[in-house]
Amino acid sequence: MGAGEDVGTGRGQAAEVIRDFLTRQYAGLIDLGDTHQRTAFESARVFASRALAASALQLLTGCSPDEAAASITDGRDDQGIDAIGYSTSAPDLWLVQAKWSDKGTASFGVDGALKLLHGLRQLDNRHFDRFNNRVQRHAARVRDILESPECRVHLVVAVMGEQATKEQARQLIEQAAADFGSEVECHVLALPDFHSAAHQSSLPQSVELVATLPGSWLARDSPIGLSSGRSTPTRSRSGTRSTVPACSTGTSGTPSA
C-alpha cells in the first residue's frame, strides 16, 4: 500500500469515527422526515451531513444537542443554508453549510460559497418566502437580529475533509463580508476539528464525590491538608454508590458539620 492509500485509509477511518460520534450525539434528534423515499444509504448520508452542521453549531456556540438539532434547515429550498443558530448573549446569527464525505475528502469550493452567500442575501432582503418551512420557522428571530445595530453574522463552513476550503471560495466569502452592511466573520471547521471533538467525547468522565463529614473527623493543615475519619456510604454526582475511605488527603479536605 502506497503513501497515498495510507492517507486515504486514515481519512476514511477518521470519518467513520466522526460518524459514530455524530450518531451518538444526534440519533433521534435530527429531522429526517423528508428522506423516507430515499434508500437507507442515502438517508444515512443526509443524517451525517445534517449532524455535521449541528455539531459545528454546538462546537462554536456551546448550544445543547437538542438546540443544535433544531437548528437544521437543510433540504429543498434551503438556499444554501443547512443550519441557523444564535448566540445567547449577543445579536449574532450563525449560518452553516455542511459538506459530508464518507472518505473524508470533502471540500468547500466556489459553488458552495456562492450558495451560502446567496442564502445570506436572501435573508438580508427578508425574502423568507423563498425558503423552506425549516428556515421560515426562524424568520422572526432572524429579522430581529438583522435589524439590530449590533448584528454580527457568522458564516460557518463544516467540511468532512482536511483541505477544507479552496482559496478562491475563501476569497469570495471574505469579499462579500467586506461588502455586507453588518459585521461578518467566517469560520471553517474541518475533519481534524470534528475528530478532536469525537476523541474528547470518548474520554472517561470524572466522578465528583460529595460527602458530609461528621464532627468526629479530624483535620490538619500541615504538612499537607488532611482529614481523617470514617463516613457512611453516600452517592457520587454520577449516581454511583461510594464510601469515603478511612483516611483521605487533599488540599481542600476541611470537614463540614
C-alpha positions as CSV (number, residue, x, y, z in Angstrom):
1,M,0.0,0.0,0.0
2,G,1.4,3.4,-1.0
3,A,1.6,6.6,1.0
4,G,-1.5,8.0,-0.8
5,E,-3.5,4.9,0.1
6,D,-2.4,5.2,3.7
7,V,-3.6,8.8,3.8
8,G,-6.9,7.8,2.2
9,T,-7.5,5.0,4.6
10,G,-6.7,7.2,7.5
11,R,-9.2,9.8,6.4
12,G,-11.9,7.2,5.9
13,Q,-11.3,5.7,9.3
14,A,-11.4,9.2,10.9
15,A,-14.7,9.9,9.0
16,E,-16.1,6.6,10.5
17,V,-15.1,7.7,14.0
18,I,-16.8,11.0,13.4
19,R,-19.9,9.4,12.0
20,D,-20.2,7.2,15.2
21,F,-19.8,10.3,17.3
22,L,-22.5,12.2,15.4
23,T,-24.8,9.2,15.7
24,R,-24.3,9.1,19.5
25,Q,-25.0,12.8,19.7
26,Y,-27.9,13.3,17.4
27,A,-29.7,10.0,16.7
28,G,-33.4,10.6,17.1
29,L,-32.9,14.4,17.2
30,I,-32.2,15.2,13.5
31,D,-35.4,15.5,11.4
32,L,-35.2,13.0,8.5
33,G,-38.9,13.2,7.6
34,D,-38.1,14.2,4.1
35,T,-35.9,11.1,3.4
36,H,-38.5,8.3,3.7
37,Q,-38.4,7.7,-0.1
38,R,-34.7,7.5,-0.2
39,T,-32.5,4.4,0.2
40,A,-31.0,3.6,3.6
41,F,-27.6,4.6,2.3
42,E,-28.9,8.0,1.1
43,S,-30.7,8.6,4.3
44,A,-27.6,7.8,6.3
45,R,-25.6,10.4,4.3
46,V,-28.3,13.0,4.8
47,F,-28.2,12.4,8.5
48,A,-24.4,12.6,8.6
49,S,-24.4,15.9,6.7
50,R,-27.1,17.4,8.9
51,A,-25.5,16.1,12.1
52,L,-22.2,17.6,10.9
53,A,-23.9,21.0,10.6
54,A,-25.4,20.6,14.1
55,S,-22.1,19.6,15.6
56,A,-20.4,22.7,14.1
57,L,-23.0,24.9,15.7
58,Q,-22.6,23.1,19.1
59,L,-18.9,23.5,19.0
60,L,-19.0,27.2,18.1
61,T,-21.9,28.4,20.2
62,G,-22.0,26.0,23.1
63,C,-25.7,25.1,22.5
64,S,-27.1,21.7,23.5
65,P,-27.5,18.8,21.1
66,D,-31.3,19.4,21.1
67,E,-30.8,23.0,20.2
68,A,-28.2,22.1,17.5
69,A,-30.6,19.5,16.0
70,A,-33.5,22.0,16.0
71,S,-31.3,24.5,14.0
72,I,-31.2,22.3,10.9
73,T,-32.7,23.8,7.8
74,D,-31.1,21.5,5.2
75,G,-33.5,20.3,2.4
76,R,-35.2,21.6,-0.7
77,D,-35.2,25.4,-0.9
78,D,-32.7,25.9,1.9
79,Q,-30.9,28.4,-0.4
80,G,-27.5,27.1,0.6
81,I,-28.1,27.3,4.4
82,D,-28.0,23.9,6.2
83,A,-28.5,25.3,9.8
84,I,-29.3,28.6,11.5
85,G,-28.1,29.3,15.1
86,Y,-27.8,32.1,17.5
87,S,-25.6,33.3,20.4
88,T,-27.3,33.5,23.8
89,S,-25.7,36.8,24.9
90,A,-25.4,38.9,21.7
91,P,-27.4,39.5,18.4
92,D,-25.3,37.0,16.5
93,L,-26.6,35.0,13.6
94,W,-24.8,31.7,12.6
95,L,-25.4,30.3,9.1
96,V,-23.9,26.9,8.4
97,Q,-23.2,25.0,5.2
98,A,-22.0,21.4,5.7
99,K,-20.2,19.1,3.2
100,W,-20.0,15.4,4.2
101,S,-17.8,12.7,2.7
102,D,-17.6,9.0,3.8
103,K,-14.0,9.0,2.7
104,G,-13.1,12.3,4.5
105,T,-12.3,14.0,1.2
106,A,-14.9,16.8,1.0
107,S,-14.0,20.3,0.2
108,F,-15.8,23.7,0.0
109,G,-15.4,25.3,-3.4
110,V,-16.8,28.3,-5.3
111,D,-20.2,26.7,-5.8
112,G,-20.7,26.2,-2.1
113,A,-19.5,29.7,-1.4
114,L,-21.9,31.3,-3.9
115,K,-24.8,29.3,-2.5
116,L,-24.1,30.3,1.1
117,L,-23.7,34.0,0.1
118,H,-26.9,33.8,-1.9
119,G,-28.7,32.5,1.2
120,L,-27.3,35.3,3.3
121,R,-28.5,37.9,0.8
122,Q,-32.0,36.3,0.7
123,L,-32.2,36.6,4.5
124,D,-30.9,40.2,4.4
125,N,-33.5,41.1,1.9
126,R,-36.2,39.4,4.1
127,H,-37.2,37.1,1.3
128,F,-38.2,34.4,3.8
129,D,-41.0,33.1,1.4
130,R,-38.3,31.8,-0.9
131,F,-37.0,29.4,1.8
132,N,-38.4,26.1,3.0
133,N,-40.5,25.7,6.2
134,R,-37.5,24.9,8.3
135,V,-36.0,28.3,7.5
136,Q,-39.3,30.1,7.8
137,R,-39.6,29.0,11.4
138,H,-36.6,31.2,12.1
139,A,-37.9,34.2,10.3
140,A,-38.9,36.4,13.3
141,R,-35.7,35.9,15.2
142,V,-33.5,36.3,12.1
143,R,-35.3,39.5,11.3
144,D,-34.8,40.9,14.8
145,I,-31.1,40.1,14.7
146,L,-30.5,41.6,11.2
147,E,-32.3,44.8,12.3
148,S,-30.1,45.2,15.4
149,P,-27.3,47.8,15.1
150,E,-25.0,45.3,16.8
151,C,-25.8,42.5,14.5
152,R,-22.9,40.1,13.7
153,V,-23.2,37.3,11.1
154,H,-21.1,34.2,11.3
155,L,-20.7,32.2,8.1
156,V,-19.7,28.6,9.0
157,V,-18.3,26.0,6.7
158,A,-18.3,22.5,8.1
159,V,-16.4,20.1,5.9
160,M,-15.5,16.4,6.2
161,G,-12.1,16.9,4.7
162,E,-8.7,18.1,5.6
163,Q,-8.1,20.6,2.7
164,A,-11.4,22.1,3.6
165,T,-11.7,25.4,1.9
166,K,-10.4,26.3,-1.5
167,E,-8.7,29.7,-1.7
168,Q,-11.0,31.1,-4.3
169,A,-14.0,30.2,-2.2
170,R,-12.5,31.8,0.9
171,Q,-11.7,35.0,-1.1
172,L,-15.4,35.2,-2.3
173,I,-16.7,35.0,1.2
174,E,-14.2,37.5,2.6
175,Q,-15.0,40.0,-0.2
176,A,-18.8,39.5,0.4
177,A,-18.2,40.0,4.1
178,A,-16.4,43.3,3.4
179,D,-19.4,44.5,1.3
180,F,-22.1,43.4,3.8
181,G,-23.6,46.1,6.0
182,S,-23.1,44.2,9.2
183,E,-20.0,42.7,10.6
184,V,-19.4,39.2,9.1
185,E,-17.0,36.6,10.2
186,C,-16.1,33.3,8.5
187,H,-15.4,30.1,10.4
188,V,-14.1,26.8,8.9
189,L,-14.4,23.5,10.8
190,A,-12.7,20.6,9.0
191,L,-12.1,16.9,9.6
192,P,-9.4,17.4,12.3
193,D,-11.8,19.6,14.4
194,F,-14.6,17.1,14.4
195,H,-12.2,14.2,15.0
196,S,-10.8,16.1,18.0
197,A,-14.4,16.6,19.3
198,A,-15.1,12.9,18.8
199,H,-12.0,12.0,20.8
200,Q,-12.8,14.3,23.6
201,S,-16.3,12.8,23.9
202,S,-14.9,9.3,24.3
203,L,-12.6,10.2,27.3
204,P,-13.8,8.9,30.7
205,Q,-15.8,11.4,32.6
206,S,-14.5,12.4,36.0
207,V,-16.5,11.4,39.0
208,E,-17.1,14.0,41.7
209,L,-17.7,12.6,45.2
210,V,-19.9,14.7,47.6
211,A,-19.8,13.8,51.3
212,T,-20.7,15.5,54.6
213,L,-18.0,14.8,57.1
214,P,-19.3,14.5,60.7
215,G,-17.7,16.3,63.6
216,S,-15.7,13.2,64.6
217,W,-13.4,13.7,61.7
218,L,-10.0,15.3,62.4
219,A,-8.5,17.9,60.2
220,R,-4.8,19.0,59.9
221,D,-3.4,21.8,57.7
222,S,0.2,20.7,57.8
223,P,2.4,19.3,56.4
224,I,-0.4,18.8,53.9
225,G,-4.2,19.3,54.1
226,L,-5.5,16.1,55.6
227,S,-8.9,14.9,57.0
228,S,-9.1,11.5,58.9
229,G,-12.2,9.6,59.9
230,R,-14.9,7.2,58.7
231,S,-18.2,8.0,56.9
232,T,-21.3,6.1,55.9
233,P,-21.8,5.3,52.2
234,T,-23.0,8.2,50.0
235,R,-23.6,8.7,46.3
236,S,-21.4,10.5,43.8
237,R,-22.8,13.1,41.5
238,S,-22.7,10.5,38.8
239,G,-25.2,8.4,40.8
240,T,-22.9,5.6,41.8
241,R,-22.7,4.3,45.4
242,S,-19.4,5.0,47.1
243,T,-17.8,5.0,50.5
244,V,-15.4,7.7,51.8
245,P,-12.3,5.8,52.9
246,A,-11.0,5.8,56.4
247,C,-8.3,8.3,55.5
248,S,-8.5,11.0,52.8
249,T,-5.9,13.6,51.9
250,G,-6.2,16.7,49.8
251,T,-5.7,20.5,50.0
252,S,-9.4,21.0,50.4
253,G,-10.1,18.3,53.0
254,T,-11.6,20.5,55.7
255,P,-14.6,18.7,57.2
256,S,-18.0,20.2,57.4
257,A,-20.6,19.5,60.0
